Amino acid sequence: MTSLDRWLSNAAAILLALLWVLPLIYAIWTAIHPAAYEARFVLTAPLSLENFVKAWDAAPFARYFLNTFILVTTILIGQFILCTLAAYAFARYRFPGRDILFTLVLLQLLVMPDILIVENYRMIRSLGLVDTISAIALPYIASGFGVFLIRQSFMTVPRELDDAARIEGAGALSILWRVYVPLAKPIYLAYGLVSVSHHWNNFLWPLIVTNSEETRPVTVGLSIFSTSDSGIEWSVINAATLMTSAPLLIAFLLFQRQFVQSFMRAGIK
């Protein structure tokens, strides 16, 4: 690569980064300044946290955060359990139809969740779970991506460790818990961040299946809060947006190195 190509590549990367970060900078600016400075970028403008206070008092965000925390935790625990068991079976056991079943699991990655909304709603309604957190979580408890990613990690574990554990008298579940799961901790961390991020930001399905404040997650609550007929100022809306996205931003900043390294270790084997 010549110096000109390198310069153009760096310039393009910087431009894309600026295009990505500008909306975030605007949101931060309006959130920490009075409403009079929404479109006035004056460096001497007074700083204020009043917009965050207004946003917090204008809607039950505490309840929305609690609902979202329960939702993403329930989904993550369910996915860890089901994906771990399925990945272990596909990685270490030979049984009729294994490859066909694994192919069917991978086909889930090709199906957009929005396609199944009508059928999922019919099923949830038949179970009497409409307007519950369980209704939001159930369609996502099983994850083809999670099975694939964890299986890839389990495939890298030497079989000698299995034999050593069996000599010590360990059973299948004991081997899974004491050998495979500890060695796959980086993969669990990476997948956990992906899962939490996705379901924290999920909007369409929770909007359809919830009807009350007691079950709405932050995405639906923020959407209702920021409707055009609510009379809320943009500075307050941006403050609420930052409040709902701050946990994910903080988590990614704290674990970004582990996140990238985990996927690099997973590989496609």
C-alpha positions as CSV (number, residue, x, y, z in Angstrom):
1,M,0.0,0.0,0.0
2,T,1.4,3.4,-1.0
3,S,1.5,6.4,1.2
4,L,-1.3,8.0,-0.8
5,D,-3.5,4.9,-0.4
6,R,-2.8,4.8,3.3
7,W,-3.7,8.5,3.6
8,L,-6.9,8.0,1.7
9,S,-7.8,5.0,3.8
10,N,-7.2,6.9,7.1
11,A,-9.1,10.0,5.8
12,A,-12.1,7.8,4.9
13,A,-12.0,6.1,8.3
14,I,-11.9,9.5,10.1
15,L,-14.8,10.8,8.0
16,L,-16.9,7.7,8.7
17,A,-16.1,8.0,12.4
18,L,-17.2,11.7,12.4
19,L,-20.4,10.9,10.6
20,W,-21.1,8.2,13.3
21,V,-20.3,10.3,16.3
22,L,-21.9,13.6,15.3
23,P,-25.4,12.6,16.3
24,L,-24.1,11.4,19.6
25,I,-22.2,14.7,20.2
26,Y,-25.4,16.7,19.3
27,A,-27.4,14.6,21.8
28,I,-24.9,15.1,24.5
29,W,-24.7,18.9,23.8
30,T,-28.5,19.4,23.9
31,A,-28.9,17.1,27.0
32,I,-26.4,19.1,29.2
33,H,-27.5,22.6,28.1
34,P,-30.7,24.6,28.5
35,A,-33.3,24.3,25.7
36,A,-32.4,27.7,24.4
37,Y,-29.1,26.2,23.1
38,E,-30.5,23.3,21.2
39,A,-29.4,24.9,17.9
40,R,-26.9,27.4,19.2
41,F,-23.4,26.0,19.7
42,V,-21.9,28.6,22.1
43,L,-18.9,27.3,24.0
44,T,-19.7,29.6,27.0
45,A,-23.3,28.1,27.3
46,P,-24.1,27.1,30.8
47,L,-24.0,23.5,31.7
48,S,-27.1,21.9,33.4
49,L,-28.5,18.5,34.4
50,E,-32.0,19.8,34.5
51,N,-33.0,18.0,31.3
52,F,-32.1,14.7,32.9
53,V,-34.2,15.5,35.9
54,K,-37.2,16.6,33.7
55,A,-36.9,13.4,31.7
56,W,-36.7,11.1,34.8
57,D,-39.8,12.9,36.3
58,A,-41.8,12.9,33.1
59,A,-42.0,9.1,32.6
60,P,-41.6,6.0,34.8
61,F,-38.1,5.3,33.6
62,A,-37.2,3.5,36.9
63,R,-39.9,0.9,36.0
64,Y,-38.7,0.7,32.4
65,F,-35.2,0.1,33.5
66,L,-36.3,-2.6,35.9
67,N,-38.4,-4.3,33.2
68,T,-35.5,-4.2,30.8
69,F,-33.0,-5.6,33.3
70,I,-35.4,-8.5,34.1
71,L,-35.9,-9.1,30.4
72,V,-32.3,-9.2,29.3
73,T,-31.3,-11.2,32.4
74,T,-34.0,-13.8,31.8
75,I,-33.1,-14.1,28.1
76,L,-29.4,-14.3,28.8
77,I,-29.7,-17.0,31.4
78,G,-32.1,-19.1,29.3
79,Q,-29.8,-18.7,26.3
80,F,-26.7,-19.7,28.2
81,I,-28.4,-22.9,29.5
82,L,-30.0,-24.0,26.2
83,C,-27.2,-23.0,24.0
84,T,-24.6,-24.6,26.2
85,L,-26.4,-27.9,26.3
86,A,-27.1,-27.9,22.6
87,A,-23.5,-26.8,21.7
88,Y,-22.0,-29.5,23.9
89,A,-24.2,-32.2,22.2
90,F,-23.3,-31.0,18.7
91,A,-19.6,-30.7,19.6
92,R,-18.9,-33.9,21.4
93,Y,-21.6,-36.5,20.7
94,R,-22.3,-38.6,17.6
95,F,-25.9,-39.4,17.0
96,P,-28.2,-40.0,14.0
97,G,-29.1,-36.8,12.2
98,R,-26.7,-34.6,14.1
99,D,-25.5,-32.7,11.0
100,I,-29.0,-32.3,9.7
101,L,-30.2,-30.9,13.1
102,F,-27.2,-28.6,13.3
103,T,-28.0,-27.3,9.8
104,L,-31.6,-26.6,10.9
105,V,-30.2,-24.6,13.8
106,L,-28.0,-22.6,11.5
107,L,-31.0,-21.9,9.3
108,Q,-32.4,-19.9,12.1
109,L,-29.7,-17.3,11.4
110,L,-31.3,-16.8,7.9
111,V,-34.8,-16.1,9.3
112,M,-35.5,-12.5,10.2
113,P,-37.4,-12.4,13.5
114,D,-39.9,-9.9,12.1
115,I,-41.2,-12.6,9.7
116,L,-42.4,-14.7,12.7
117,I,-44.1,-11.8,14.6
118,V,-47.7,-12.9,13.7
119,E,-47.2,-16.5,14.6
120,N,-45.3,-15.6,17.7
121,Y,-48.1,-13.3,18.8
122,R,-50.7,-16.1,18.1
123,M,-48.7,-18.5,20.3
124,I,-48.2,-16.0,23.1
125,R,-51.9,-15.1,23.1
126,S,-52.9,-18.8,23.2
127,L,-50.7,-19.1,26.3
128,G,-52.3,-16.1,27.9
129,L,-49.0,-14.3,28.3
130,V,-49.8,-11.1,26.4
131,D,-48.5,-8.0,28.2
132,T,-45.9,-9.9,30.3
133,I,-42.2,-9.8,30.3
134,S,-42.2,-13.6,29.6
135,A,-44.0,-12.9,26.4
136,I,-41.1,-10.6,25.2
137,A,-38.5,-13.2,26.3
138,L,-39.9,-16.5,25.1
139,P,-39.2,-16.2,21.3
140,Y,-35.6,-15.4,22.0
141,I,-34.7,-18.0,24.6
142,A,-33.2,-20.3,21.9
143,S,-30.5,-18.8,19.8
144,G,-29.0,-20.4,16.7
145,F,-26.1,-17.9,16.8
146,G,-25.4,-18.8,20.5
147,V,-25.4,-22.5,19.7
148,F,-23.0,-22.0,16.8
149,L,-20.6,-19.7,18.7
150,I,-20.4,-21.8,21.8
151,R,-20.0,-25.0,19.7
152,Q,-17.1,-23.5,17.9
153,S,-15.4,-22.8,21.2
154,F,-16.2,-26.3,22.6
155,M,-14.7,-27.9,19.4
156,T,-11.3,-26.4,20.3
157,V,-11.2,-28.2,23.7
158,P,-8.8,-31.2,23.6
159,R,-10.5,-34.5,24.0
160,E,-7.8,-35.6,26.4
161,L,-9.4,-33.4,29.0
162,D,-12.6,-35.4,28.5
163,D,-10.8,-38.6,29.1
164,A,-9.0,-37.3,32.1
165,A,-12.2,-36.1,33.7
166,R,-14.0,-39.4,33.0
167,I,-11.1,-41.3,34.6
168,E,-11.7,-39.2,37.7
169,G,-15.3,-40.3,37.7
170,A,-16.9,-37.2,36.3
171,G,-20.2,-37.5,34.4
172,A,-21.3,-35.7,31.2
173,L,-22.8,-32.7,33.0
174,S,-19.9,-32.5,35.4
175,I,-17.4,-32.5,32.5
176,L,-19.4,-29.8,30.8
177,W,-19.5,-27.6,33.9
178,R,-15.9,-28.1,35.1
179,V,-14.1,-28.4,31.8
180,Y,-15.9,-26.8,28.9
181,V,-17.6,-23.9,30.5
182,P,-14.5,-22.4,32.2
183,L,-12.5,-22.7,29.0
184,A,-15.2,-20.9,27.1
185,K,-15.6,-17.9,29.5
186,P,-14.3,-15.3,26.9
187,I,-16.9,-16.6,24.4
188,Y,-19.7,-16.4,27.0
189,L,-18.6,-12.8,27.8
190,A,-18.7,-11.8,24.1
191,Y,-22.0,-13.5,23.4
192,G,-23.5,-12.0,26.6
193,L,-22.6,-8.5,25.4
194,V,-24.2,-9.2,22.0
195,S,-27.3,-10.7,23.5
196,V,-27.8,-7.9,26.1
197,S,-27.2,-5.2,23.5
198,H,-29.7,-6.7,21.1
199,H,-32.5,-7.2,23.5
200,W,-31.9,-4.0,25.3
201,N,-32.5,-2.2,22.0
202,N,-35.2,-4.5,20.7
203,F,-38.3,-2.4,19.9
204,L,-40.8,-3.9,17.5
205,W,-41.7,-7.2,19.3
206,P,-42.0,-5.5,22.8
207,L,-44.1,-2.8,21.3
208,I,-46.6,-5.3,19.9
209,V,-46.8,-7.6,22.9
210,T,-46.9,-5.1,25.7
211,N,-49.7,-2.7,26.7
212,S,-48.8,-1.3,30.1
213,E,-46.0,0.5,32.0
214,E,-45.6,-2.5,34.2
215,T,-44.1,-4.5,31.3
216,R,-42.7,-2.0,28.8
217,P,-38.9,-2.0,28.3
218,V,-36.9,1.2,27.9
219,T,-37.1,1.2,24.1
220,V,-40.9,1.2,24.0
221,G,-41.1,3.6,27.0
222,L,-38.7,6.1,25.3
223,S,-40.7,5.9,22.1
224,I,-43.9,6.7,23.8
225,F,-42.2,9.4,25.9
226,S,-40.8,11.1,22.8
227,T,-44.0,11.2,20.7
228,S,-44.5,14.5,18.8
229,D,-47.8,15.3,20.6
230,S,-46.3,15.1,24.1
231,G,-44.9,18.6,24.0
232,I,-41.5,17.5,25.3
233,E,-38.4,19.5,24.4
234,W,-35.7,18.0,22.2
235,S,-33.2,18.6,24.9
236,V,-35.3,16.5,27.3
237,I,-35.8,13.8,24.7
238,N,-32.0,13.6,24.1
239,A,-31.4,13.4,27.8
240,A,-33.8,10.5,28.1
241,T,-32.1,8.9,25.1
242,L,-28.7,9.2,26.7
243,M,-30.1,7.7,30.0
244,T,-31.4,4.6,28.2
245,S,-28.3,4.1,26.1
246,A,-25.7,4.9,28.7
247,P,-25.6,1.4,30.3
248,L,-24.7,-0.2,26.9
249,L,-22.1,2.4,26.1
250,I,-20.5,2.0,29.5
251,A,-20.5,-1.8,29.2
252,F,-18.9,-1.7,25.8
253,L,-16.2,0.7,26.8
254,L,-15.4,-1.5,29.8
255,F,-15.3,-4.8,27.9
256,Q,-14.4,-3.7,24.4
257,R,-11.0,-5.5,24.4
258,Q,-12.5,-8.8,25.8
259,F,-15.3,-8.4,23.3
260,V,-13.1,-8.2,20.2
261,Q,-10.6,-10.8,21.5
262,S,-13.4,-13.3,22.3
263,F,-14.7,-13.3,18.7
264,M,-11.2,-13.6,17.3
265,R,-10.6,-16.7,19.5
266,A,-13.9,-18.2,18.5
267,G,-12.8,-18.6,14.8
268,I,-14.7,-20.6,12.2
269,K,-13.4,-24.1,12.6
